[in-house]
């Protein structure tokens, strides 16, 4: 089964390889994502997020409370670089909502019996079963890949400037984060992969080591000087070039040695 819909401002595609998988769970997946968009979008004046930000909601729903708790967890973990409440801007939990909601959608599919499927939300991917081949887009050349990954029961997310420009801000300065061209994180869930990738991008170059030091996370990044760094466990597909040892390793990577790769 294959299906694509435009939800939350980006295309969401699902491919399920299990034979005779019913259509109802896929309907439920997209209905859930549309519900999340209606409730949690800061761009909709009638959403729960917007009404909470205006003081019209006294107590967030359990789902929004979970999202806000994750936002606060990452704000603390990054020393304020990741922040859903930037000065002069309204409440915007989108950096958590996307990965969190798509991960919940994948769990709906698994509960319905799906075992081998790929769920792609605007380039962020949940790979169930496998292995699946997933490409990491070059941060400056749309027709090229930096790497190809082998993923089994993992999620991968990328934060970069190539689609939306300078849209990720460093909460410590209130200014756009520009230290990285792109950062890709592989983690057990898309909730973690997507949020860690955004937080690492907000941190800048120091975010590469921060992300790689997190348990069960692997990272691949291109900094503003076009130096490529990746943790040793980043699941590059067999046959990909291993690169050279960096002369300027990112510190704090805990045995995950960064490497510099040829373009």
Number of C-alpha atoms within 10 A of each C-alpha: 14 12 14 14 12 13 18 19 8 11 13 21 19 21 16 19 15 13 9 8 15 13 10 10 18 22 11 14 20 21 14 17 19 14 15 22 21 18 19 24 21 21 13 14 12 14 17 21 25 21 18 17 16 12 10 11 13 9 10 15 12 9 15 19 12 14 22 19 12 19 23 16 13 21 18 13 13 21 12 19 27 29 26 22 16 19 11 7 9 15 19 21 20 18 22 25 25 22 25 23 21 26 20 17 21 23 14 17 21 15 11 14 13 20 17 19 23 23 25 20 23 17 19 24 28 31 28 21 16 15 15 20 13 20 17 21 20 18 23 14 10 10 7 12 14 18 16 18 19 17 22 17 18 20 26 31 29 26 29 25 18 15 10 8 9 13 13 23 22 22 22 15 12 15 14 15 22 20 17 26 23 28 31 28 30 30 23 17 24 29 24 23 32 28 26 33 29 28 30 31 34 29 27 21 21 16 25 33 23 21 29 30 19 14 9 14 21 23 33 27 30 24 19 14 9 15 17 22 26 30 25 18 16 20 18 21 17 10 7 11 11 13 15 13 13 16 9 11 15 21 14 15 19 11 11 19 19 29 22 20 17 11 10
